[in-house]
Amino acid sequence: MKFSCNQNTLAKALNIVSKAVTARTTIPILKGILLKVDANGILTMSASDLDLSIEKKIQVSDAKEGSIVVLSKLFGDIVRKLPDEKITIEEENGKVNIKCSNSEFNIIGLAADEFPNINPTEDNQETILFNKEILKDMIKKTSFAASIDENKGVITGVLIEMEEESLNMIAIDGFRMAISREMMKNKKKENIIIPAKILNEISRIISESEIDNEDVTLLLSKKKAVFVLEDTKVVLRLLEGEFMNYKRIIPQDSACKVVLNKSDFLNSVERASLLAKVGKNNLVKLDIKDSTIEITSKSEEGNVKETVIVTKEGNDLTIGFNSKYLIDVLKVVDDEEITLLFNTNVSPCLVKPIMGNYFEYLILPVRLGQ
């Protein structure tokens, strides 16, 4: 095997592929990246931790067919440290020679036939096309609300719900819920659950993509999903289990409705959170009365009071929240004006757009002391 390419091109491709390499594995081959060169001068790089696999193709020169597995960390460190010039990589008898400018490395490779086959062979795959910016935006608006506790099963993932006229993403961790909806015609109703951390990696890959206005293709089979973008393929194992019936916990009415400027509210909550240390739950108190929300917090170091002008309908209310949960939601909402819906000081707050339901967030309150 032999190929040459620009160092920067190879380093960028490695950054994408190495996202599928885990340091936690005890299987040596899974700490590696498969390099495979074909007769057409295409280098295919592959990495896998068995749950997530990434494949990236780049055009190379001076190509000679063959394949080898190199240790991801060592190979990546070498390539990234080399100058932005032509790099030549050649394998012979299990050893890999790397030349660039005045540098030359020789490292030990692993047999390519030990590397797992990462391409699913299941039939009857369903194909869904996403605009890549819409997909990235939906991930940003939901994945943060998935549980990070690996023992929580399916709620460490994001539910992708395909309905006849819309595609919805839902994440929940027991303290908050995020819903993003996009109008889209789907051939059939279907639900899948994808680990949130993998969706975040897909979002990063989309961000690193240099081609504009390209669709992302999602291929679905029973246990796996494949995202295809440009010359990059991401294969992942779906989470199995029953996702919570989220529709049942969305409040259908409210005793207090508030319309406010999102940026003003976010800035005030962020400032109040600087002193929100009581009970170590980042507590901020909202006192909703007349045409204002008074936001207060206190700690041993001091206290703070912020006032935000709002439009209110219904009852006055005093309620407490973990400021982090409020801030997380407000940071991903693009709308400048939003609606907050409340019932009691122990029931969740629903955050919605002024018109429509293309996003909804549910945030549980913190019980205030007497």
C-alpha positions as CSV (number, residue, x, y, z in Angstrom):
1,M,0.0,0.0,0.0
2,K,1.2,3.5,-0.8
3,F,-0.3,7.0,-1.3
4,S,0.6,10.7,-1.2
5,C,-1.5,13.6,-0.3
6,N,-1.4,17.1,1.3
7,Q,-0.8,16.9,5.1
8,N,-3.6,19.3,5.9
9,T,-6.1,17.2,3.9
10,L,-5.1,14.1,5.7
11,A,-5.2,15.8,9.1
12,K,-8.7,17.1,8.5
13,A,-10.0,13.6,7.5
14,L,-8.3,12.1,10.5
15,N,-10.0,14.5,12.9
16,I,-13.4,13.3,11.6
17,V,-12.6,9.5,11.6
18,S,-10.9,9.5,15.0
19,K,-14.2,10.6,16.6
20,A,-15.2,6.9,16.5
21,V,-12.0,5.7,18.3
22,T,-12.4,5.0,22.0
23,A,-9.5,4.8,24.5
24,R,-11.7,2.6,26.8
25,T,-11.6,-0.5,24.7
26,T,-9.4,-3.5,25.6
27,I,-9.5,-4.7,21.9
28,P,-6.3,-3.4,20.3
29,I,-7.7,-3.2,16.7
30,L,-10.4,-0.8,17.9
31,K,-7.7,1.7,18.9
32,G,-6.7,1.9,15.3
33,I,-7.7,3.4,12.0
34,L,-8.0,1.3,8.9
35,L,-6.2,2.8,5.8
36,K,-7.3,1.3,2.6
37,V,-6.2,2.5,-0.9
38,D,-8.0,1.3,-4.0
39,A,-7.0,1.2,-7.7
40,N,-8.8,4.5,-8.4
41,G,-6.6,6.4,-6.0
42,I,-9.2,6.7,-3.2
43,L,-8.0,6.4,0.4
44,T,-10.7,5.1,2.7
45,M,-10.1,5.7,6.4
46,S,-12.3,3.8,8.9
47,A,-12.6,3.7,12.7
48,S,-15.1,2.0,15.0
49,D,-16.0,1.3,18.6
50,L,-18.7,-1.2,17.4
51,D,-21.5,1.2,18.5
52,L,-20.2,4.1,16.3
53,S,-18.3,3.7,13.0
54,I,-17.0,6.5,10.7
55,E,-15.7,6.1,7.2
56,K,-14.0,9.0,5.3
57,K,-12.8,8.9,1.7
58,I,-10.2,11.3,0.1
59,Q,-8.5,11.4,-3.3
60,V,-4.8,10.6,-3.1
61,S,-1.9,10.4,-5.6
62,D,0.9,7.9,-6.3
63,A,-1.6,5.2,-5.2
64,K,-0.7,1.6,-4.7
65,E,-3.5,-0.8,-3.6
66,G,-3.4,-2.2,-0.1
67,S,-4.6,-1.8,3.5
68,I,-3.2,-1.6,7.0
69,V,-4.4,-0.5,10.5
70,V,-2.4,2.2,12.3
71,L,-2.9,3.2,16.0
72,S,-5.1,6.3,15.9
73,K,-3.4,8.4,18.6
74,L,0.2,7.8,17.4
75,F,-0.6,8.1,13.7
76,G,-2.8,11.2,14.3
77,D,-0.2,12.9,16.5
78,I,2.5,12.3,13.8
79,V,0.4,13.7,10.9
80,R,-0.8,16.7,12.9
81,K,2.8,17.6,13.8
82,L,4.1,17.4,10.3
83,P,4.4,20.6,8.1
84,D,1.6,21.5,5.6
85,E,3.3,19.8,2.7
86,K,3.1,16.6,0.6
87,I,3.1,13.5,2.8
88,T,3.8,10.0,1.5
89,I,2.8,6.9,3.4
90,E,3.9,3.4,2.4
91,E,3.3,0.0,4.0
92,E,5.5,-3.0,3.6
93,N,5.6,-6.2,5.7
94,G,3.4,-4.7,8.4
95,K,5.5,-1.6,8.8
96,V,4.3,1.9,7.9
97,N,6.7,4.5,6.6
98,I,5.7,8.2,6.8
99,K,7.7,10.8,4.9
100,C,7.1,14.6,4.8
101,S,9.7,17.3,4.0
102,N,12.7,16.5,6.2
103,S,10.8,14.1,8.5
104,E,10.5,10.3,8.4
105,F,8.7,7.9,10.7
106,N,8.5,4.2,10.8
107,I,5.7,2.7,12.9
108,I,4.2,-0.8,13.4
109,G,0.8,-1.5,11.7
110,L,-1.9,-4.1,12.5
111,A,-3.4,-6.6,10.0
112,A,-6.4,-5.1,8.1
113,D,-8.3,-8.4,8.1
114,E,-8.8,-8.1,11.9
115,F,-10.7,-4.8,11.5
116,P,-14.5,-5.2,11.9
117,N,-16.8,-4.8,8.9
118,I,-18.6,-1.6,9.6
119,N,-21.0,-1.5,6.7
120,P,-24.5,-2.9,7.5
121,T,-25.7,-5.5,5.1
122,E,-29.4,-5.5,6.1
123,D,-32.0,-5.2,3.4
124,N,-35.1,-3.0,3.1
125,Q,-33.3,0.2,4.2
126,E,-35.4,3.3,4.3
127,T,-33.9,6.5,3.0
128,I,-34.6,10.0,4.5
129,L,-33.0,13.2,3.2
130,F,-32.2,16.1,5.5
131,N,-31.0,19.6,4.7
132,K,-27.8,19.5,6.7
133,E,-28.3,22.9,8.3
134,I,-31.8,21.9,9.5
135,L,-30.5,18.6,10.9
136,K,-27.6,20.4,12.7
137,D,-30.1,22.9,14.1
138,M,-32.5,20.2,15.3
139,I,-29.7,18.4,17.1
140,K,-28.5,21.6,18.7
141,K,-32.0,22.3,20.0
142,T,-32.6,18.9,21.6
143,S,-29.5,16.8,22.3
144,F,-28.4,18.9,25.4
145,A,-31.6,17.7,27.2
146,A,-30.8,14.0,26.9
147,S,-29.6,12.2,30.1
148,I,-25.8,11.8,30.5
149,D,-26.3,8.9,32.9
150,E,-25.3,5.8,30.9
151,N,-27.6,3.8,33.3
152,K,-30.7,5.6,32.1
153,G,-31.1,3.6,28.9
154,V,-33.1,5.1,26.1
155,I,-33.2,8.6,27.6
156,T,-29.5,9.0,26.9
157,G,-30.7,9.2,23.3
158,V,-32.8,11.5,21.2
159,L,-36.1,10.2,19.8
160,I,-36.5,10.8,16.1
161,E,-40.2,10.6,15.4
162,M,-41.3,10.4,11.8
163,E,-44.9,11.4,11.2
164,E,-46.8,11.9,8.0
165,E,-46.2,15.7,7.8
166,S,-43.4,16.3,10.2
167,L,-40.2,15.0,11.7
168,N,-39.7,15.6,15.4
169,M,-36.7,15.2,17.7
170,I,-37.3,14.8,21.4
171,A,-34.9,14.6,24.4
172,I,-35.6,14.2,28.1
173,D,-33.5,13.7,31.2
174,G,-36.1,13.8,34.0
175,F,-35.6,17.5,34.8
176,R,-36.3,19.0,31.4
177,M,-37.6,18.1,27.9
178,A,-36.7,19.5,24.5
179,I,-38.8,19.1,21.3
180,S,-37.9,20.4,17.9
181,R,-40.3,19.9,14.9
182,E,-39.7,20.3,11.2
183,M,-42.3,20.1,8.4
184,M,-41.4,17.1,6.3
185,K,-43.3,14.5,4.4
186,N,-42.4,10.9,5.4
187,K,-43.2,7.7,3.6
188,K,-44.3,6.0,6.8
189,K,-44.6,6.6,10.5
190,E,-41.5,5.3,12.4
191,N,-39.6,6.1,15.6
192,I,-35.9,5.5,16.2
193,I,-33.7,6.5,19.2
194,I,-30.1,7.6,18.5
195,P,-27.6,8.2,21.3
196,A,-27.3,12.0,21.9
197,K,-23.5,11.9,22.1
198,I,-23.4,10.4,18.6
199,L,-25.8,13.0,17.2
200,N,-23.5,15.6,18.6
201,E,-20.6,14.1,16.7
202,I,-22.7,14.1,13.5
203,S,-23.4,17.8,14.1
204,R,-19.6,18.4,14.4
205,I,-18.9,16.5,11.2
206,I,-21.6,18.6,9.4
207,S,-19.9,21.8,10.7
208,E,-16.6,20.7,9.3
209,S,-18.1,20.0,5.9
210,E,-16.9,22.4,3.2
211,I,-19.7,21.8,0.7
212,D,-22.7,24.1,1.0
213,N,-26.4,23.2,0.4
214,E,-25.9,19.5,0.5
215,D,-28.4,17.0,1.9
216,V,-27.6,14.4,4.5
217,T,-28.9,11.0,3.7
218,L,-30.1,8.8,6.5
219,L,-30.4,5.1,5.8
220,L,-32.5,3.1,8.3
221,S,-32.5,-0.6,9.1
222,K,-33.8,-2.5,12.1
223,K,-30.9,-2.0,14.4
224,K,-28.6,0.5,12.7
225,A,-28.7,3.9,11.1
226,V,-26.3,5.3,8.5
227,F,-25.7,9.0,7.9
228,V,-24.0,9.8,4.6
229,L,-22.5,13.3,4.0
230,E,-20.2,14.0,1.1
231,D,-17.5,11.3,1.3
232,T,-18.2,10.6,5.0
233,K,-20.3,7.7,6.3
234,V,-21.4,7.4,9.9
235,V,-22.8,4.0,11.0
236,L,-24.4,3.7,14.4
237,R,-26.3,1.3,16.5
238,L,-29.8,2.4,17.5
239,L,-30.9,2.4,21.1
240,E,-33.5,-0.3,21.8
241,G,-36.4,0.2,24.2
242,E,-39.6,2.2,24.6
243,F,-39.2,6.0,24.8
244,M,-41.4,7.9,27.3
245,N,-44.8,9.0,26.0
246,Y,-43.7,12.6,26.0
247,K,-47.0,14.0,24.7
248,R,-48.8,13.1,27.9
249,I,-46.6,15.4,30.0
250,I,-47.0,18.5,27.9
251,P,-49.4,20.9,29.8
252,Q,-52.6,21.6,27.8
253,D,-53.5,24.8,29.6
254,S,-51.9,27.5,31.9
255,A,-52.8,29.8,34.8
256,C,-50.1,32.3,33.9
257,K,-48.8,33.3,30.4
258,V,-45.8,35.5,29.9
259,V,-44.4,36.9,26.7
260,L,-40.9,38.3,26.9
261,N,-37.7,39.2,25.1
262,K,-35.5,36.1,25.1
263,S,-32.2,38.0,25.1
264,D,-33.1,40.2,28.0
265,F,-34.3,37.3,30.0
266,L,-31.2,35.2,29.2
267,N,-28.8,38.0,30.1
268,S,-30.7,38.6,33.4
269,V,-30.7,34.9,34.4
270,E,-27.0,34.5,33.5
271,R,-26.2,37.4,35.8
272,A,-28.4,36.1,38.6
273,S,-26.8,32.7,38.2
274,L,-23.5,34.1,39.3
275,L,-24.8,34.0,42.9
276,A,-27.2,31.1,42.5
277,K,-25.4,28.7,44.9
278,V,-28.0,28.1,47.6
279,G,-28.3,24.3,48.1
280,K,-25.9,23.8,45.3
281,N,-28.8,23.6,42.8
282,N,-28.1,26.9,41.0
283,L,-31.4,28.3,42.3
284,V,-32.9,31.4,40.9
285,K,-36.3,32.7,42.0
286,L,-38.8,34.3,39.6
287,D,-41.4,36.6,41.0
288,I,-43.9,37.1,38.2
289,K,-46.2,40.1,38.9
290,D,-48.0,42.7,36.8
291,S,-45.7,43.5,33.9
292,T,-42.3,42.3,35.3
293,I,-40.4,39.2,36.3
294,E,-38.1,39.9,39.2
295,I,-35.2,37.4,39.2
296,T,-33.3,36.9,42.5
297,S,-30.6,34.7,43.8
298,K,-28.4,34.7,46.9
299,S,-25.4,32.9,48.4
300,E,-23.0,33.5,51.3
301,E,-21.1,35.9,49.0
302,G,-24.1,38.2,48.4
303,N,-27.4,38.5,46.5
304,V,-28.7,39.9,43.2
305,K,-32.0,41.2,41.8
306,E,-32.8,41.6,38.1
307,T,-36.0,42.9,36.6
308,V,-37.3,42.0,33.1
309,I,-40.3,43.8,31.5
310,V,-42.9,41.3,30.2
311,T,-46.4,41.0,29.0
312,K,-48.4,38.8,31.4
313,E,-51.8,37.2,31.3
314,G,-53.3,35.3,34.3
315,N,-52.2,34.8,37.9
316,D,-49.1,36.2,39.6
317,L,-46.6,33.5,40.5
318,T,-43.4,32.9,42.5
319,I,-41.4,29.9,41.3
320,G,-37.8,28.7,41.5
321,F,-35.6,27.0,38.8
322,N,-32.1,25.6,38.4
323,S,-30.6,28.5,36.4
324,K,-28.6,26.1,34.3
325,Y,-31.7,24.5,32.9
326,L,-33.2,27.9,32.0
327,I,-29.9,29.1,30.4
328,D,-29.5,25.9,28.3
329,V,-32.9,26.4,26.8
330,L,-32.6,30.1,26.2
331,K,-29.3,29.7,24.4
332,V,-30.6,27.4,21.7
333,V,-33.8,29.3,21.0
334,D,-33.3,31.7,18.0
335,D,-36.6,33.6,18.4
336,E,-36.3,37.0,19.9
337,E,-39.7,36.8,21.7
338,I,-40.9,33.7,23.4
339,T,-43.8,32.5,25.5
340,L,-43.5,31.0,29.0
341,L,-46.5,29.1,30.3
342,F,-46.9,28.3,34.1
343,N,-49.6,26.6,36.3
344,T,-48.3,26.3,39.9
345,N,-45.0,26.8,41.6
346,V,-44.4,23.0,41.6
347,S,-45.5,22.3,38.0
348,P,-43.2,22.6,35.0
349,C,-42.8,25.7,32.8
350,L,-43.5,25.3,29.1
351,V,-41.4,27.4,26.7
352,K,-42.9,27.9,23.2
353,P,-42.7,30.3,20.3
354,I,-45.2,33.1,20.0
355,M,-46.8,31.3,17.1
356,G,-46.8,27.6,16.3
357,N,-45.1,24.7,18.0
358,Y,-41.9,24.2,16.1
359,F,-40.1,24.0,19.4
360,E,-41.3,23.2,23.0
361,Y,-39.3,23.0,26.2
362,L,-40.5,21.7,29.5
363,I,-38.4,22.7,32.6
364,L,-39.2,21.3,36.1
365,P,-39.1,23.9,38.9
366,V,-37.1,23.7,42.2
367,R,-39.3,23.7,45.3
368,L,-38.7,26.9,47.2
369,G,-38.1,26.8,51.0
370,Q,-40.5,28.6,53.3
